[in-house]
Amino acid sequence: MNSKHLQQRRLFLKRFMQYSLLGISGFSVPIIEEFVEKAQAQTKPSGINTNVVRMGYQTSGDIVRIKGVLEPRLKALGVSVEWAPFPAGPQLLEAMNAGRVDIGSVGETPPIFAQAAGAQLVYIAGRKPSKGEGSALIVRQDSPFRRVADLKGQKVIFQKGSASHYLLLRALQEAGLKFSDIQAVSLTPAEARDAFLQKKIDAWVTWDPFYAFVQKNAGARTIRNAARIATQGGFYLSRREFAIKNPGVVKVVLEEIDKLGRWAEANPTEIVKILAPELKLEPSLLEVVVRRRTYSLRKLTPSIINEQQRIADAFSQEKVIPQKIDIKQALLTPQQYAAITPARLVSQR
């Protein structure tokens, strides 16, 4: 449809609505609104069946939201962007399952817990894994605990269902302990940070920037970081219905995220400047955080899915989740992935 015809259609719809509201038409307002929405939908490109995409982000720092890279491209397609903050991945995916968020980024563990709870979510892309230096099991400097094995019978604070949950599980296994050997206490990162600073807790499993903050300001001592454990990276997920109905939107979102991510990894000094006013942390601390993070995407491959299944099996074997799950049930079809995967990722193995 050319621009002249499009303008004529919009003018007609505008006048039609005006006349109807004045009582000239016998149609009801809801019927007219439905008519207008259908007419407007016909003007959208293929693969775009929404007027808005609701993005969830974690308050530990999301450069995609801060830089505003999604809005210009999606606006040109008639789609606006709404952002909702969450303290951690489990809360983000809970909102997604409730239909309040369409797309969001989390670690490897939250999708497993969400699927175990019956959430209708799908993996849409992987995140490049870090070296595991930005997450750790820590204690206060004067704590008597020196090794993971020392934590048997002790309270350990973490965010249930987050990447910290998996780090704790694996660290305990390395030390010959079961998850039931500790007193597990779940707190959000911000709640745990305050408790740690007030010396109300001894052991805490957390991630940056909270980890870097207490290292610098509270003399936190690291017992075990996530090196050789956090090899999976995180994921971007979507509501299944949204991804299937809006592959055009999902692809644009992933393209812009990956493009910004590659730029971020090549320009860490700029990322520090971007995050400083958002997180209200000094640049020297943020330099540590940025150095330990990764930002670009990677394609979902069979090896990544197999590793995610292995992690899920570890949780079910420890009876942390109620039953064994099949990660493949949270995937799209090959044809659906072809419609949403950015060109740069397609050639990845």
QUIBELMO-V807646 format. One record per run of one state. SS is the DSSP state (@ for helix, = for strand, . for the rest). FROM is the first residue (numbers start at 0). TO is the last residue. If there is no record, write none. Layout:
BEGIN
ss:SS from:FROM to:TO
ss:SS from:FROM to:TO
END
This chain:
BEGIN
ss:. from:0 to:1
ss:@ from:2 to:20
ss:. from:21 to:27
ss:@ from:28 to:40
ss:. from:41 to:50
ss:= from:51 to:57
ss:. from:58 to:61
ss:@ from:62 to:66
ss:. from:67 to:67
ss:@ from:68 to:74
ss:. from:75 to:78
ss:= from:79 to:85
ss:. from:86 to:87
ss:@ from:88 to:96
ss:. from:97 to:101
ss:= from:102 to:105
ss:. from:106 to:108
ss:@ from:109 to:115
ss:. from:116 to:119
ss:= from:120 to:126
ss:. from:127 to:133
ss:= from:134 to:138
ss:. from:139 to:146
ss:@ from:147 to:150
ss:. from:151 to:153
ss:= from:154 to:157
ss:. from:158 to:161
ss:@ from:162 to:173
ss:. from:174 to:177
ss:@ from:178 to:180
ss:. from:181 to:181
ss:= from:182 to:185
ss:. from:186 to:187
ss:@ from:188 to:196
ss:. from:197 to:201
ss:= from:202 to:206
ss:. from:207 to:208
ss:@ from:209 to:216
ss:. from:217 to:219
ss:= from:220 to:224
ss:. from:225 to:233
ss:= from:234 to:238
ss:@ from:239 to:244
ss:. from:245 to:245
ss:@ from:246 to:265
ss:. from:266 to:266
ss:@ from:267 to:278
ss:. from:279 to:281
ss:@ from:282 to:291
ss:. from:292 to:295
ss:= from:296 to:297
ss:. from:298 to:300
ss:@ from:301 to:316
ss:. from:317 to:325
ss:@ from:326 to:329
ss:. from:330 to:332
ss:@ from:333 to:339
ss:. from:340 to:341
ss:@ from:342 to:345
ss:. from:346 to:348
END
